[in-house]
Amino acid sequence: MSAILIAVAAFLCLSVAALGMMHLYPKLPARHRDDDTNTVVRLVANIFVVMASLVFGLMINSAKNTFEGIDDNVHSFAINLILLDRTLRTYGLAGNDARQYLIAYVEGVIADPERVDNVQHQGPNSTQQRLDTVGSSLAAIQPADSLHESMLVSARQQYNRIVEQRWTIVEQSEGAIPMPVIGMLMAWMTLIFASFGYRAPQNVVVVAMFVVSAMFIAASVYVVLDMDIPFTGAILISDAPLHRALAEMKL
């Protein structure tokens, strides 16, 4: 489920819980509206306020770590692309074909709006196949002497690191926050908002506060979930390192 759908569902759950309880409260029997019942409701709500705060804090920390980890990997990925290009450039004319395939691969990665290949539906022009072509070109090179053989070994090692980093980035792109944790947090927040609606005065100000609060909490959930999957949505990993790498490779 996408982050925006979860955020919309969170907004509806919180709003309906608060406003529904506010509407239901006057219709409850008198024994369900006395001070003792109100005290118990507040105490239970306070327990879930603490638990929800802890869980949401952990979600923020997890999303932040995921975002920063992938961002670091993208920078390292761009650096290794530059190093491989430099090695091929130093190798000479025999490395030109591999260089051109490498440049085409980087252009394809930048052109991909999600920065990650669709690993389940790779067409003939997919960026993965472009990277495979770089490897095939490197495998076809026949070194003329020991110096070129040493440089070719280095180039193949750099290529293997690039392939490994690419798949590391792909595997990290799915997010790390489990859906059951999100569902549990939403259930707790719904219970908390229902307790807020219990005994709340029925006026426009209170209704507006409930709706605005639900909206901001839903927006916070959206931001955290969007950060957890940083190749889609509003918060994206910057492709500036890849642009710099491509500019360096085309010099």
FENQUI-V37041 format. One record per backbone hydrogen bond with DSSP energy under -1.0 kcal/mol. NH is the residue of the N-H (numbers start at 0). CO is the residue of the C=O. Records with the same first field share a line. If there is no record, write none. Layout:
# FENQUI-V37041
NH: CO ; CO
This chain:
# FENQUI-V37041
5: 1
6: 2
7: 3
8: 4
9: 5
10: 6
11: 7
12: 8
13: 9
14: 10
15: 11
16: 12
17: 13
18: 14
19: 15
20: 16
21: 17
22: 18
23: 19
24: 20
26: 23
27: 24
31: 28
32: 29
37: 33
38: 34
39: 35
40: 36
41: 37
42: 38
43: 39
44: 40
45: 41
46: 42
47: 43
48: 44
49: 45
50: 46
51: 47
52: 48
53: 49
54: 50
55: 51
56: 52
57: 53
58: 54
59: 55
60: 56
61: 57
62: 58
63: 59
64: 60
65: 61
66: 62
67: 63
68: 64
69: 65
70: 66
71: 67
72: 68
73: 69
74: 70
75: 71
76: 72
77: 73
78: 74
79: 75
80: 76
81: 77
82: 78
83: 79
84: 80
85: 81
86: 82
87: 83
88: 84
89: 85
90: 86
91: 87
94: 91
95: 92
98: 94
99: 95
100: 96
101: 97
102: 98
103: 99
104: 100
105: 101
106: 102
107: 103
108: 104
109: 105
110: 106
111: 107
114: 111
118: 116
120: 117
125: 122
129: 125
130: 126
131: 127
132: 128
133: 129
134: 130
135: 131
136: 132
137: 133
138: 134
139: 135
148: 144
149: 145
150: 146
151: 147
152: 148
153: 149
154: 150
155: 151
156: 152
157: 153
158: 154
159: 155
160: 156
161: 157
162: 158
163: 159
164: 160
165: 161
166: 162
167: 163
168: 164
169: 165
170: 166
171: 167
181: 177
182: 178
183: 179
184: 180
185: 181
186: 182
187: 183
188: 184
189: 185
190: 186
191: 187
192: 188
193: 189
194: 190
195: 191
196: 192
197: 193
199: 196
202: 200
206: 202
207: 203
208: 204
209: 205
210: 206
211: 207
212: 208
213: 209
214: 210
215: 211
216: 212
217: 213
218: 214
219: 215
220: 216
221: 217
222: 218
223: 219
224: 220
225: 221
226: 222
227: 223
231: 228
236: 229
242: 238
243: 239
244: 240
245: 241
246: 242
247: 243
248: 244
249: 245
